[in-house]
Amino acid sequence: MTNRIRNLRFEHAEMTQAELAERVGVTRQTVIAIEKGRYSPSLETAFRIARVFAVPLEQAFQYTDEQHTDEQHTNEEGTAP
């Protein structure tokens, strides 16, 4: 999963990680981990973050199905059924 949290913070009056954390109800360390892709937030937290920025969930978070991508790539090469 990837996200645009850092970009969204800067697009919204350069909101700090601490400000976002307070508005969402998590710790600053959690915001840091989410931004760096080290932690995937709960669905509730993801919706709260998107709501803070008034954007759809998909604009804040993007899910890449690596397994599907790998299978699709393998199928294109003709090495898997």
N, C-alpha and C positions, 0 to 999 in steps of 0.2 A: 504494500500500500504506500502510495506517495501522498504528499499534501502540499498545499500552498499557504499554510498558516503564516509563515514568516512574511511572505509577500502581502498577504491580507492585512497583517498587523501594520506594515509600513504604508499600505494604501489607506488605512484608517487612522490618520493623524499620528503615525509612528507609535502606535500602542505598544507598551512594553510587555514583556512576557509576564511580569508580575501583575499588570493590569488585566491581561487576558485571563490569567489564572484565577484572580479574584472574581471576575465576572462569571467564569464558568464553574467555579467551586472546586478547583483542583490546586495542587501546589505548582509553584514556578518550575520545579524540577520535572514535573509531569509535562508541562508545556514544552520544556526543552527537549525531553525525550521524544515527544510526539513530533516536533519539528524536525528532529534529526532522523526520524524513521526508526528509532530504537524501540518504540512502544506504540502499539495500535490501541487507540482509545476504545472504550465501550461505545456502543451505538448511542446511548444517551449522551455521553460526553461529546461525541462527534456532532450530534444534532445541536447541542448547546453552543459549541464553537461556531458552527455555521450560523446559528441564530444571532450570535454576537455581531457577526459581520453582515448579517442580513443577506446571505447568499444561500443558494441551494446546497445541499450536502455534497453533491457531485462537484461543485466548484471549489470546495474546501479540501475534499479528499478524493483521490482516484485509486481505484482498485485494479491492479493488473493480475490477471489470472495466469501466473507463470506456467502452471501445469498445462493449461489449455494452449498457451502460446507454444510450449515445447511440443505438445502433441500435434498441433497444426503444422509446425515447422517440420517435424518428422514425416507427417503425411505428405507434405509437399515434396519431400525428397524421395518418397516412395519406399521408405525403409520400415514402415509400420503399417498395419492394416488400417 
